[in-house]
Amino acid sequence: MTTPQTPAPHELAALRRRYRLERERRVRPDGATQYRDADAEFGYYAADPYTEGPIERDPLRDTVDVAVIGGGFGGILTGAHLRRQGVDSVRIIEKGGDFGGTWYWNRYPGVHCDVESHVYLPMLDETGYVPEWKYAPGDEIRRHAVRIARKFDLYADTLFSTGVTALTWEEASETWTVTTDRGDSFRAAYVVNATGTLTDPKLPGIPGIEDFAGHTFHTSRWDYAYTGGTPRGGMTGLADKRVGVVGTGATGIQVIPMLAEDAAHLYVFQRTPSTVDVRDNRRTTAGDVGADREGWARRRRENYLRIVSGESAEQDLVADRWTASAGLLEKLLPSFRRQGGRQAHEAAYEAADAAKMNELRARVEQTVTDPGTAEKLKPWYRYACKRPTFSDHYYPAFNRDNVTLVDTADTHGIQRITEHGVTAGTTTYELDCLIFATGFNVGTSGIHSGKLPVHGRGGVQLLHRWARQGPRTLHGFTSNGFPNLIQMGPLQNASSVNFTHILDEQAIHAASLIAAAEARGALIEPSPETEDAWIAVLAEGAPDHEWFHAECTPGYYNREGRGRPNGPIAYPHGAVAFHTLLERWRDESMGEVLRNRTVPRNKAVPRNRTVLRT
Ligand code: NDP
């Protein structure tokens, strides 16, 4: 690997021109409307292949203290911290057949977390678990989700294979009515929305997609009954199959080398190449990470957050390609702490960016033997335009005789799907199996999707109110007119490449709010003035990243080439500062969102602690 060299000014100018041309080649007039949801006639792409059932059960009509929507890490951590606060009656409602969220659904071959497992897996100090690999495979992560759920006794009242369909505030009882697609209609004093940001699979709206007569599925619903094998490979069912895969994002990069090994022939339909940096995954021991010392995981996670948020740190404990490239994450994370003056900073940033991208393009050339294929795999955009990816197996896969890269950039992706295969350019590729690694509807799950209407005080719908005024919250968690509803997620909150850390802090905050309201017999609801003050804090320091994303190649970071939405979307001074701010606010100011109840609160009786598997 060559050491990144700072490019000369004329090289930077040439790169700018090249990036502009590549962007123009890719922007589509239909933008984000090019995709289709995996519902209605495409609902089978989102069906659960991992759980048989669902088992019949009677609809619930009872009352709980807290309803938590979502059984991924956000929901599990909320449940865990509520238990620590002494809240017994907690009901999690989860669409999947078990805990794990994204790690329940994504079981495709090769699935790993690309953030170091020792900082990604939450509650390692609390559970005593030490991950086995630097980057954990999906099943180890899923097992850890279950470990936390068991430790905090969350199975007892969780409704699996159940989707929440509406939330309605009942003024007379000052509770939420929660309705579900299993006929439930129960009440909850508090609701925490932990539905995640990358939840609903999306499909490309390619003409003829419904005509394909071969086998087809989305990577987040892997059909092992058809392919055979496990997430570790061995897909004997593909030995005589011509397989096509659409998509070369973070998922495609992990799945393509596995398919290359097992398929008779693999066609990779690429529209935009990802950046693929060194992975260097390896087994680790407790000694490697200092796991014999108390609080080791918390210290490591905080060290990581500091570095990838732009803060200084004495040591880089994780020392991987995320931390080495941390300076380039500024435009990717709305809450990244930028140091130094504007103009000099932008020039230095562009030079570092170009050096990194040159290094990554050189990596392709050094690995892929066919020069034409190598050229097509080179990414031509700035580092933070697309989600960085990491693999040591991806590029070598293209040196195999049974792998063909089909570049579809000139035609904005595949033009047509037919009964027998895929047409790209002037060629039709006959396929037995077509796999979509085309990602998810971003940031539109749960109450942000419109599919889960939330009616607050006076029957006002949350999204209607936000459509008029833009999102209005305090710290991203609570909104006026929607008492005792707590939202998790990055909106008007903080973000990080290690999102489970953010979720853990959010869960601590949610549980603290509920415990304080319980102790005071109060409702949680910020005033409009408190919301105004928070919006002002967000707006005051909001970084101007709009121009950057407007110049980027299209993708979900810039609404398919249209640029980021205007207005503040996250706390602008970094995740570390945000967590300090929240902690201080809990100590000093939490009372400002606690209002007297008009109806006394009847505490719910916790259900029997029997595992309710549905
Ligand atoms: P992405 O949205 O990142 O990628 C979708 C891919 O499908 C892109 O390559 C896209 O091309 C391609 N595509 C879409 N439509 C077409 C079309 N009509 N023709 C050809 N290609 C098409 O989805 P992923 O599932 O890869 O990743 C989603 C997110 O999930 C990641 O960004 C990451 O945050 C997370 N993730 C995290 C992992 C981890 O290890 N932590 C692992 C996997 C995913 P184009 O780029 O041109 O739009």
Residues whose N, C-alpha, C, O or C-beta is under 5 A from the ligand:
A	BS01	NDP	H112 C113 D114 V115 L198 P204 V246 G247 T248 G249 A250 T251 G252 F269 Q270 R271 T272 R387 H412 G413 I414 A437 T438 G439 F440 P554 G555
